[in-house]
């Protein structure tokens, strides 16, 4: 991610929904690359039954509110570092920035815009689109956290190396066999004998 600044607090957020709408959740990964005293933050949050767009929006709102809380704590040195938030949803990003005005999720979008304004009063803050499933490690971790939430897990436990490796493994999608396909295969094998 070329926009990633080592001097900024960086947050990656993602939403997930199985069924769209279906069981949904969101994930958040926050870190400060150049400050070893800043512990990375990992969150998976179960949302319940929702669309993917709603999960993306709720994840962005959670990210903004979490970072506001961090910036208001006495633990961060002053002046506050810049904030960079990365999201793979153009729907959530464009809604947050007021570029689009969807009819759905208006209360959540207003809350996002209010939180973004409040955070920008504390420190310079930028939102960036990042492609999903593009082998960007921070986004892949956040996708894993969002999927955890959609599977019913609310947790602040970081993913294990094994979970990250399993998540990064390429998924193999095979269509279900057509009825009679096994029979055709065995016939063609026996005819070669």
C-alpha positions in Angstrom: 0.0 0.0 0.0 1.9 3.0 -1.2 0.0 5.5 0.9 1.0 3.7 4.1 3.0 6.2 6.3 5.3 4.9 9.0 4.5 8.0 11.0 0.7 7.5 11.0 -1.8 5.4 13.0 -3.0 3.0 10.3 -6.4 1.2 10.4 -7.8 -1.4 8.1 -11.4 -2.2 8.3 -13.6 -4.8 6.5 -17.1 -6.2 6.6 -18.3 -9.6 5.8 -21.7 -11.2 5.2 -22.5 -14.9 4.4 -25.6 -14.8 2.3 -25.8 -11.0 1.8 -27.9 -10.5 3.7 -27.0 -13.2 6.2 -24.8 -13.7 9.2 -22.5 -10.7 9.2 -19.6 -9.1 11.1 -16.7 -6.7 10.7 -13.0 -6.6 11.5 -10.6 -3.9 12.5 -6.8 -3.9 12.6 -5.0 -0.8 13.9 -1.3 -0.3 14.3 1.5 2.4 14.3 4.4 1.0 12.4 7.1 3.3 13.9 6.0 3.3 17.5 6.9 0.1 19.3 4.9 1.3 22.4 1.7 1.3 20.4 0.2 -2.3 20.6 -1.6 -3.5 17.5 -5.3 -3.7 17.9 -7.4 -6.6 16.5 -11.2 -6.8 16.7 -13.7 -9.2 15.3 -17.3 -8.1 15.9 -20.4 -10.2 15.3 -23.2 -8.0 13.8 -26.0 -10.5 13.4 -28.1 -10.7 10.2 -27.1 -7.9 7.8 -25.9 -7.1 4.3 -22.3 -6.8 3.3 -22.7 -3.0 2.8 -24.1 -2.6 6.3 -21.2 -4.7 7.7 -18.7 -2.5 5.8 -20.3 0.7 7.1 -20.5 -0.6 10.7 -16.8 -1.6 10.5 -15.8 1.9 9.3 -17.9 3.5 12.1 -16.3 1.2 14.7 -12.8 2.1 13.3 -13.5 5.8 13.6 -14.8 5.6 17.1 -12.0 3.3 18.2 -9.4 5.7 16.9 -11.1 8.7 18.5 -10.9 6.9 21.8 -7.2 6.2 21.2 -6.5 9.8 20.2 -8.3 11.1 23.3 -6.2 8.9 25.6 -3.2 10.3 27.4 -1.0 7.5 26.1 -0.3 9.1 22.7 2.4 11.8 22.4 1.3 15.2 21.3 1.0 16.4 18.6 -1.1 13.4 17.6 0.0 11.3 14.6 -1.9 11.5 11.4 -4.5 8.8 10.8 -4.9 6.7 7.7 -7.9 4.4 7.3 -8.0 1.8 4.6 -11.2 0.1 3.4 -12.0 -2.1 0.4 -15.6 -0.9 0.1 -16.2 1.9 -2.4 -19.8 2.0 -1.1 -18.7 2.8 2.5 -15.9 5.1 1.4 -18.0 7.2 -1.0 -20.9 7.3 1.6 -18.5 8.5 4.3 -17.0 11.2 2.1 -20.5 12.4 0.9 -19.8 11.4 -2.7 -22.9 9.3 -2.8 -26.2 9.5 -0.9 -27.7 6.0 -0.6 -31.3 5.7 0.6 -30.3 2.7 2.9 -28.2 3.0 6.0 -28.7 6.8 6.4 -28.4 6.8 10.2 -25.2 4.8 10.1 -23.7 7.0 7.3 -24.6 10.2 9.3 -22.9 8.7 12.4 -19.8 7.9 10.2 -19.7 11.4 8.9 -20.0 12.8 12.4 -17.2 10.6 13.7 -15.0 11.4 10.8 -15.5 15.1 11.4 -14.8 14.7 15.1 -11.6 12.7 14.4 -10.4 15.3 11.9 -10.8 18.0 14.6 -8.2 15.9 16.6 -5.7 15.1 13.9 -5.4 15.0 10.1 -7.3 11.9 8.9 -7.4 10.4 5.4 -9.5 7.5 4.1 -8.2 5.3 1.3 -9.7 2.6 -0.9 -7.6 -0.6 -1.0 -8.5 -3.6 -3.2 -9.8 -6.6 -1.3 -8.2 -10.0 -1.8 -5.1 -8.5 -3.4 -2.5 -10.1 -1.1 -2.1 -6.9 1.0 -1.2 -8.5 4.3 -3.0 -5.9 6.5 -6.2 -6.2 4.5 -6.0 -10.0 4.5 -5.7 -10.0 8.3 -8.7 -7.6 8.5 -10.7 -9.8 6.1 -10.0 -12.8 8.4 -11.2 -10.8 11.4 -14.4 -9.7 9.6 -15.1 -13.3 8.6 -14.6 -14.4 12.2 -17.2 -11.8 13.2 -19.6 -13.1 10.5 -19.1 -16.6 11.9 -20.4 -15.4 15.3 -17.1 -14.5 17.1 -16.7 -11.1 18.8 -13.1 -11.0 20.0 -10.0 -8.8 20.4 -7.6 -11.8 20.0 -5.1 -11.4 17.2 -5.2 -14.1 14.5 -2.7 -16.9 14.9 0.0 -17.5 12.2 -1.9 -20.7 11.4 -5.1 -18.8 10.8 -3.4 -16.3 8.6 -1.7 -19.0 6.6 -4.9 -20.9 6.1 -6.7 -17.7 5.1 -4.0 -16.8 2.6 -4.2 -20.2 1.0 -5.9 -20.0 -2.4 -9.5 -21.2 -2.3 -10.3 -23.9 -4.8 -13.8 -23.5 -6.2 -15.0 -26.6 -8.0 -18.5 -26.8 -9.4 -20.6 -29.7 -8.0 -20.4 -32.8 -10.3 -23.2 -33.0 -12.8 -25.5 -36.0 -12.2 -24.1 -39.0 -14.0 -20.6 -37.4 -14.4 -19.0 -40.1 -12.3 -20.6 -42.8 -14.5 -19.3 -41.2 -17.6 -15.8 -41.0 -16.2 -15.9 -44.7 -15.2 -17.2 -45.6 -18.7 -14.5 -43.7 -20.4 -11.8 -45.3 -18.2 -13.1 -48.8 -18.8 -13.3 -48.2 -22.5 -9.6 -47.4 -22.5 -8.7 -50.7 -20.9 
